[in-house]
Amino acid sequence: MTAEATLTTTSTAPTARQMWTRARGITLAAVLLLAAAVAMAAVRSTTRHGELDPRSADPHGSRAIAQLLSDRGVSTRVVTTLDAARAAVGPDTTLLVAVPDLLTERQQLELHESIAASGGRTVLVAAGSWSVERLAPGVIADPATSSRNTLAPDCSLPEARRAGSADTGGIRYTTTHLDADTCYPSQRLATLLRIPAASGGGDTVVLGAPDILHNDRLDKQGNASLALQLLGSRPHLVWYLPSLSDTSATRTGDQQNLRDLLPSGWLWGTLQLFIAAALAACWRARRFGPLVPERLPVAIRASETAEGRARLYRRADARDRAATALRSATRTRLAPLIGVPVTQAHAPEALLPALSAHLDGDGQALHSLLFGPPPGDDAALIALTDQLDALEREVRRP
């Protein structure tokens, strides 16, 4: 009577349920992060559409101030190229540059050359350190912005005194012009400057924040009064919205590096991604600690392990590996018996003289047995095994 025994196999591969249990936390976090990114993009795409555009009725557009200026006889003209802006400047024109930092260095120099002796007014909205030093020489943008949005004028400029408090809090400026009007200070640094031109009767106004021009902020504080006075001093207003499609940005002589082409805020975005990746790595990383013995599903005897390895050697015809393992184990066992350190058991110059002296044998034969070439067939391997066993018994004999 024969019976078949069915052995249950133990697999260490994780099941689908285990994989889901491990990954559901990070999957949920990724989904929430993606949903938040989509929601933020949707909100920004709706609220920031047409920012500082006098044709836009969105909250951050400027259609309301353009309409108020039109009611007072001031015409508003929108231009998107540097050539059009330079051609429109004049003593009866106010040139508003909506986003000066979008201009290249060469564009800024060409624009300043045109407005320097035009006799008109130039209004720079939220000009940072990249543009203000070229469009308004002698003015420096402070790295720290104002901590307050609504500020008091605290200056003698008639337009600011009539308007009163306004939402000018943003970029703060210092200037070397002694005749400049420094208004709406925040911690002793101005958020609105008026610098008179050296000749021609014109001036340049540097405004630290665009809030007084936004549709949703125009009716707050003295924003409308200040905006109308700054933009309505001349009968014509040219509203310059710098465009990335302007061909003047690629004229010969412009030098832009990769950083100039990246959108603002890329550094903070990269830092946030790095911090998120570091936190995820700390969360999912293995915790190293003391070794813990693991209970194996079955107990395997040493003899079975040896037999299993021998079968693998035989299946692969690895007689060389088998012979090397047998000779190495024999040398390791013989070395302590003849007074040779185990660390030198595999050195022929240390092991063979001591072994020959102990047995009074032929050193050449011992070298061939313990350090010789691999056997050519299974019979030779079995013969080598018998010879190694006989040598070890001979050494152990009292």
C-alpha positions in Angstrom: 0.0 0.0 0.0 1.5 3.3 -1.1 0.4 6.7 0.1 1.2 10.1 -1.3 2.0 12.8 1.2 0.9 16.3 0.2 3.4 18.9 1.5 2.1 22.3 2.2 4.4 25.0 0.7 5.2 28.1 2.6 5.6 31.2 0.4 7.2 34.4 1.6 5.8 36.5 -1.3 3.1 39.0 -0.1 -0.4 38.4 -1.1 -2.6 41.0 -2.9 -4.3 41.8 0.4 -1.0 42.4 2.2 0.2 44.6 -0.6 -3.0 46.7 -0.5 -2.7 47.0 3.3 0.8 48.3 3.1 0.2 50.7 0.2 -3.2 52.1 1.0 -1.8 54.8 3.3 0.6 56.3 0.7 -2.0 55.8 -2.0 -4.6 57.7 -0.1 -2.0 60.5 0.6 -1.1 60.7 -3.1 -4.8 60.9 -4.1 -5.5 63.7 -1.5 -2.4 65.6 -2.7 -3.5 65.3 -6.3 -7.0 66.4 -5.5 -5.6 69.4 -3.6 -3.4 70.4 -6.5 -6.3 70.2 -8.9 -8.5 72.2 -6.6 -5.8 74.9 -6.2 -5.2 75.0 -9.9 -8.9 75.4 -10.6 -9.2 78.2 -8.0 -6.2 80.1 -9.3 -7.3 79.7 -12.9 -10.6 81.4 -12.1 -9.5 84.1 -9.7 -6.3 85.1 -11.4 -7.6 85.2 -14.9 -6.8 88.5 -16.6 -4.8 89.9 -13.6 -4.1 93.7 -14.0 -5.8 93.7 -17.4 -8.0 96.8 -17.9 -10.3 94.8 -20.1 -11.0 92.1 -17.5 -13.9 92.2 -15.1 -12.5 89.4 -12.9 -11.7 90.2 -9.2 -8.0 90.8 -10.0 -8.7 92.5 -13.3 -8.6 96.3 -13.7 -11.6 97.1 -15.8 -13.2 99.3 -13.1 -10.3 101.8 -12.8 -10.2 102.0 -16.6 -13.9 102.8 -16.7 -13.5 105.5 -14.0 -10.7 107.0 -16.0 -12.7 107.0 -19.2 -15.5 108.8 -17.4 -13.0 111.5 -16.5 -11.8 111.9 -20.1 -8.7 109.7 -19.9 -8.3 107.2 -22.7 -6.8 103.8 -21.9 -4.9 101.9 -24.5 -3.5 98.3 -23.9 -0.2 97.3 -25.5 1.6 94.0 -25.2 4.9 94.7 -27.0 7.9 96.8 -26.1 8.0 98.6 -29.5 4.4 99.7 -29.0 5.0 100.9 -25.5 8.1 102.9 -26.5 6.3 104.5 -29.4 3.4 105.6 -27.2 5.4 107.5 -24.5 5.2 111.2 -24.5 4.6 114.3 -22.3 0.8 113.8 -22.4 0.9 110.1 -21.6 1.1 107.9 -18.5 2.8 104.6 -19.2 1.8 101.8 -16.7 4.1 98.7 -16.7 2.0 96.0 -15.2 4.6 93.3 -14.5 8.1 94.8 -14.9 9.9 91.6 -13.8 8.7 89.8 -16.9 10.9 92.1 -19.1 14.4 90.9 -20.0 17.4 93.0 -19.1 17.7 94.4 -22.6 14.0 95.3 -22.7 14.3 97.1 -19.4 17.3 99.2 -20.7 15.5 100.1 -23.9 12.3 101.0 -22.1 14.2 103.2 -19.6 16.0 104.9 -22.5 12.6 105.9 -24.0 10.9 107.1 -20.8 13.9 109.0 -19.4 13.3 112.1 -21.6 9.7 111.6 -22.6 8.3 114.2 -20.1 5.4 111.8 -19.2 4.7 109.7 -16.2 5.8 106.1 -15.8 4.1 103.8 -13.2 5.9 100.6 -12.3 3.6 98.1 -10.5 5.3 95.8 -8.0 8.7 96.0 -9.6 11.2 93.7 -7.9 14.9 93.8 -7.6 15.3 92.3 -11.1 13.7 95.3 -12.8 13.5 98.3 -10.5 17.2 99.1 -10.5 17.2 99.4 -14.4 13.8 101.0 -14.9 14.3 103.4 -11.9 18.0 103.9 -11.3 18.7 104.8 -7.7 15.8 102.7 -6.3 16.5 99.4 -4.5 13.8 96.8 -3.6 14.0 95.4 -0.1 14.0 91.6 0.1 11.4 91.7 2.9 7.9 92.7 2.0 5.5 94.8 4.1 3.8 92.9 6.9 0.7 95.1 6.6 -1.5 95.7 3.6 -3.2 99.0 4.4 -0.9 101.9 5.2 -1.1 105.6 5.9 0.5 108.0 3.4 2.8 109.9 5.9 4.3 112.1 3.2 3.8 115.4 1.5 2.8 114.1 -2.0 -0.6 115.8 -2.8 -2.1 112.6 -4.4 -1.3 110.5 -1.3 -2.5 113.1 1.2 -5.8 113.4 -0.6 -6.3 109.7 -0.9 -5.4 108.8 2.7 -4.9 105.2 3.7 -4.6 102.7 0.9 -3.6 99.1 0.2 -0.1 99.7 -1.0 1.6 97.2 1.4 3.9 94.9 -0.7 7.4 95.4 -1.9 9.3 98.1 0.0 11.9 100.4 -1.5 14.8 102.6 -0.6 16.2 105.4 -2.9 19.2 107.6 -3.2 17.2 110.4 -4.8 17.0 113.3 -2.3 14.0 114.9 -4.1 11.9 111.7 -4.2 8.6 111.5 -2.4 8.6 108.4 -0.1 5.0 107.5 0.9 3.1 104.8 2.7 6.1 103.6 4.8 6.2 100.2 6.4 8.9 100.0 9.0 10.5 103.2 7.7 10.7 101.9 4.1 8.4 103.3 1.4 5.9 101.2 -0.6 5.2 104.1 -3.0 7.9 106.3 -4.5 7.7 109.3 -6.9 11.0 110.2 -8.5 11.0 113.4 -10.6 12.8 113.2 -13.9 16.1 115.1 -14.3 14.7 117.0 -17.2 11.5 117.3 -19.2 9.0 117.5 -16.3 8.1 113.8 -16.2 8.3 111.5 -13.2 8.4 107.8 -12.3 6.1 106.2 -9.7 7.1 102.9 -8.2 4.1 101.1 -6.6 4.8 98.3 -4.2 1.6 96.3 -4.7 -1.1 96.1 -7.4 -4.1 96.0 -5.0 -5.3 99.5 -5.6 -5.8 98.6 -9.3 -7.8 95.4 -8.7 -11.6 95.4 -9.2 -12.3 93.8 -5.9 -10.1 96.3 -3.9 -10.9 99.5 -5.7 -13.7 100.5 -3.3 -11.6 99.9 -0.2 -9.8 102.6 1.8 -8.5 105.4 -0.5 -7.6 103.0 -3.3 -9.8 104.5 -6.0 -8.7 108.0 -5.2 -5.0 107.1 -5.3 -5.3 105.1 -8.5 -7.2 107.8 -10.3 -4.8 110.5 -9.3 -1.7 108.5 -10.2 -3.1 107.3 -13.6 -5.2 110.3 -14.5 -2.6 113.1 -14.4 -2.3 112.9 -18.3 -5.0 112.6 -20.9 -3.7 109.3 -22.3 -2.9 106.1 -20.4 -0.9 103.4 -22.1 -1.3 100.1 -20.2 1.7 97.9 -20.9 1.1 94.2 -20.3 4.4 92.4 -21.1 3.9 89.3 -23.2 6.1 86.2 -23.6 5.3 86.3 -27.3 7.0 89.7 -27.7 9.7 89.3 -30.3 11.8 92.0 -28.6 12.6 89.5 -25.8 14.7 87.5 -28.3 16.6 90.2 -30.0 20.4 89.8 -30.3 22.1 90.7 -27.1 19.5 89.2 -24.7 21.0 86.7 -22.4 18.6 84.5 -20.6 19.5 81.4 -18.6 17.3 78.6 -17.5 16.4 80.3 -14.3 14.9 83.3 -16.1 12.5 81.0 -18.0 11.2 79.2 -14.9 8.0 80.5 -13.4 8.0 82.3 -10.1 7.8 80.1 -7.0 9.6 77.1 -8.5 12.1 77.1 -5.7 9.5 76.9 -3.0 7.6 74.2 -5.0 10.8 72.1 -5.3 11.5 72.5 -1.6 8.0 71.4 -0.7 8.4 68.3 -2.9 11.7 67.5 -1.3 10.3 67.8 2.2 7.3 65.6 1.2 9.6 62.9 -0.3 11.8 63.0 2.8 8.8 62.6 5.1 7.5 59.7 3.0 10.9 58.0 3.1 11.1 58.4 6.9 7.5 57.0 7.2 8.1 54.0 5.0 11.8 53.3 5.8 12.7 50.1 7.7 13.4 50.5 11.4 16.8 49.0 12.2 17.1 47.4 15.6 18.4 44.2 17.3 18.1 40.9 15.5 15.1 38.9 16.4 15.1 35.1 15.9 12.5 34.0 13.5 10.7 30.7 13.9 10.9 28.8 10.7 7.8 26.9 9.4 9.8 23.6 9.3 13.0 22.3 10.9 15.7 21.1 8.4 18.5 18.8 9.5 22.0 19.6 8.5 22.4 16.4 6.6 19.4 17.2 4.4 21.0 20.6 3.6 24.2 18.9 2.6 22.4 16.4 0.4 20.4 19.1 -1.2 23.5 21.1 -2.0 25.1 18.0 -3.4 22.2 17.4 -5.7 22.4 20.9 -7.0 26.1 20.5 -7.7 25.4 17.2 -9.5 22.6 18.6 -11.6 24.9 21.5 -12.7 27.9 19.2 -13.2 29.8 21.5 -10.8 32.5 19.0 -9.9 35.0 21.9 -9.6 32.9 23.6 -6.9 32.2 20.4 -5.1 35.9 19.5 -5.0 36.9 23.0 -3.9 34.3 22.7 -1.0 35.6 19.3 0.1 39.3 20.3 0.0 38.6 23.6 1.8 36.7 21.8 4.6 39.4 19.1 4.9 42.2 21.7 5.1 40.2 23.7 7.8 39.9 20.5 9.9 43.5 19.4 9.5 45.2 22.6 10.3 44.5 22.6 14.1 45.5 19.0 14.3 49.0 19.6 13.0 49.6 23.0 14.8 48.9 25.3 11.9 46.7 28.4 12.5 43.3 28.2 10.8 44.0 31.5 9.1 46.9 29.8 7.2 45.1 26.5 6.5 44.6 27.4 2.8 48.3 28.4 2.3 50.3 25.5 0.8 53.6 26.9 2.1 52.3 26.8 5.6 50.1 23.6 5.6 52.0 21.1 3.5 55.4 21.2 5.3 53.7 20.7 8.7 51.5 17.9 7.2 54.5 16.1 5.6 56.4 16.2 8.9 53.4 14.8 10.7 52.9 11.9 8.3 56.4 11.4 6.9 54.7 11.5 3.5 55.3 12.8 0.0 54.8 16.5 -0.2 54.0 16.4 -3.9 51.2 13.9 -3.4 49.7 15.9 -0.6 49.8 19.0 -2.7 48.0 17.2 -5.5 45.4 15.9 -3.1 44.7 19.1 -1.2 45.4 21.8 -3.8 45.2 19.9 -7.1 43.0 20.4 -10.2 39.3 19.5 -10.2 38.3 16.0 -11.0 37.3 15.2 -14.6 34.3 13.0 -13.8 32.1 11.7 -11.0 34.2 8.7 -10.4 37.3 10.8 -9.9 35.3 13.1 -7.5 34.2 10.0 -5.4 37.9 8.9 -5.4 39.0 12.3 -4.2 36.4 12.2 -1.4 37.7 8.8 -0.2 41.3 10.0 -0.3 40.5 13.1 1.7 38.6 11.0 4.3 41.6 8.6 4.5 44.0 11.4 5.0 42.0 12.9 7.8 41.7 9.5 9.5 45.4 9.1 9.2 46.1 12.5 10.8 43.7 11.8 13.6 45.2 8.4 14.4 47.0 8.6 17.8 
